[in-house]
Amino acid sequence: MKIAVSGKGGVGKSTIAGIMAHYFVQNGYKVLAVDADPDANLASALGIPKSEAARIVPISHQRALIKERTGASPRQFGQLFKLNPRVDDIPEEYSFIFRGIRLLVMGAVRKGGAGCACPENVLLKSLLSEIILHRDEAVIVDMEAGIEHLGRATASAIQEMLIVVEPGARSIDTALTIMKLSREIGLRQFRVIGNKVQDEDQERWIRSHFPASLIVGMIPYSEAIRDADRKEQPLIDILDDRLRTEFGAVFSALVSGRRQD
């Protein structure tokens, strides 16, 4: 199963992705969690202690690897390099394993003008395509708000685009833009999850912007989650009964196979 988690910055994408990764492991899945957001926070959301997370070097910073696989040095323009580098072994060789979850941190995709055709970009995009198209684990990708990581072939292999929203107009606008752009490259399997919802009015407001069939859950605002983040506790360990019920429903919806067009 391949799930991409997206949404406006700050809505809690990493929180949702991290907790869902633990749910998949607890239900017997092999899990590859991919942090494809330049503002990488998935390690923290999974509960990896900062002292250990500090040892994780993003793929985009692996200069020797980039040169070996593409034939060109990173951050240098005007070079010839391979457009289809070998990447199939990278998840095993460069991932960090925590509580049965294999975490791979991609790092920033540099942009220049309309796009950056540089060695590190080629490697990252090839790697993400390999993971989504060919890996047989449950793959959860914590993405930035845009979809520039995805091409048509890669998008076609994503089974769910899980879009996280909070009770705010900019969050809703970003979600609708993600849907529009995703449809343009052939991705039509969307789910929406509300996060940081404080009352019924906020829940109704979020629901008013999307078809009911797209919404898989409403996660209530939780001080416990904020405290756990500060204390470097795995978020999965501090969920109360209400949060466990909500996240359990989201997990069930994702694995049920229901689809919307």
C-alpha positions, -999 to 999 in steps of 0.1 A, spaced: 0 0 0 13 34 -10 1 65 9 12 101 3 4 126 32 2 162 21 -13 195 32 -3 231 41 27 235 63 20 233 100 -13 213 98 3 182 113 13 161 83 42 146 101 21 138 132 -5 120 111 22 102 90 41 91 121 12 78 140 -2 59 110 32 43 104 30 28 139 -6 17 133 5 -2 101 34 -19 120 12 -28 149 -12 -45 124 15 -67 109 27 -46 79 63 -40 69 66 -2 68 88 22 49 83 58 61 97 84 37 103 120 49 101 139 16 94 173 32 124 196 32 113 207 67 119 172 80 100 163 111 89 127 106 117 113 128 104 134 157 68 123 151 78 87 151 95 92 185 131 88 175 152 105 202 169 137 189 204 122 198 197 93 174 179 114 147 209 137 146 228 108 131 205 105 101 220 121 70 194 131 43 199 115 9 203 150 -6 233 155 16 250 122 7 275 138 -17 295 106 -23 264 86 -30 251 112 -54 284 113 -73 286 75 -74 251 70 -87 248 99 -111 284 103 -122 284 140 -112 291 161 -81 261 176 -64 256 214 -64 276 218 -96 259 228 -128 268 222 -164 278 185 -159 267 154 -177 251 129 -154 229 98 -155 192 104 -157 183 69 -144 207 62 -116 205 29 -96 185 35 -65 169 2 -56 194 -6 -27 192 29 -11 162 22 13 180 -7 29 214 9 30 205 45 41 174 41 63 170 42 101 150 15 118 129 24 148 102 1 164 100 -19 131 96 12 109 122 18 83 127 56 80 143 72 49 149 110 50 151 124 15 162 160 22 155 191 2 149 191 -36 167 222 -48 148 244 -73 163 268 -98 141 288 -122 114 265 -135 132 235 -120 166 221 -111 179 194 -134 209 187 -111 223 154 -99 207 154 -64 173 162 -78 175 133 -104 186 109 -76 158 120 -52 131 118 -79 144 84 -92 144 71 -56 109 83 -48 96 67 -80 114 34 -72 99 34 -37 64 40 -49 64 19 -80 84 -11 -69 86 -15 -31 63 -41 -16 60 -27 20 34 -3 32 49 30 21 39 63 39 54 94 23 54 126 43 53 152 15 55 190 13 24 209 2 33 207 -35 33 176 -57 64 184 -77 80 152 -65 55 132 -85 53 124 -121 24 107 -139 39 72 -135 46 77 -99 12 92 -91 -6 63 -108 9 40 -82 -2 60 -51 -33 43 -37 -42 72 -14 -34 108 -12 -42 117 24 -46 154 27 -44 169 62 -65 200 70 -70 221 100 -98 246 108 -84 275 87 -92 289 53 -56 287 40 -54 250 49 -86 243 30 -74 263 0 -41 244 0 -60 211 1 -82 220 -28 -51 231 -48 -34 198 -41 -65 179 -54 -66 200 -85 -29 196 -93 -30 159 -85 -59 153 -108 -39 169 -136 -12 142 -133 -37 114 -130 -40 110 -92 -77 107 -81 -77 87 -49 -80 113 -22 -88 112 15 -92 142 38 -84 141 75 -92 170 98 -66 177 125 -65 200 156 -103 201 157 -115 218 189 -152 217 187 -183 206 166 -184 240 148 -149 235 135 -157 200 125 -188 211 106 -169 239 89 -142 215 76 -168 190 65 -187 217 45 -158 220 21 -155 184 10 -177 155 -1 -186 133 29 -172 103 11 -136 118 11 -134 124 49 -118 96 69 -115 112 103 -115 142 126 -86 143 150 -93 164 180 -68 190 193 -46 174 219 -23 190 245 -9 156 251 4 154 216 21 188 220 36 177 253 48 145 239 65 163 210 84 186 235 94 156 257 105 135 227 80 108 234 66 86 206 32 101 198 17 66 195 24 60 232 3 89 245 -29 85 226 -60 85 248 -91 64 241 -107 91 219 -75 96 198 -70 58 195 -106 55 182 -102 82 156 -68 70 144 -81 34 143 -110 45 121 -85 63 98 -64 32 95 -94 10 88 -105 34 61 -71 34 44 -68 -4 43 -104 -11 34 -99 -5 -3 -127 19 -8 -121 44 -36 -136 77 -47 -133 94 -81 
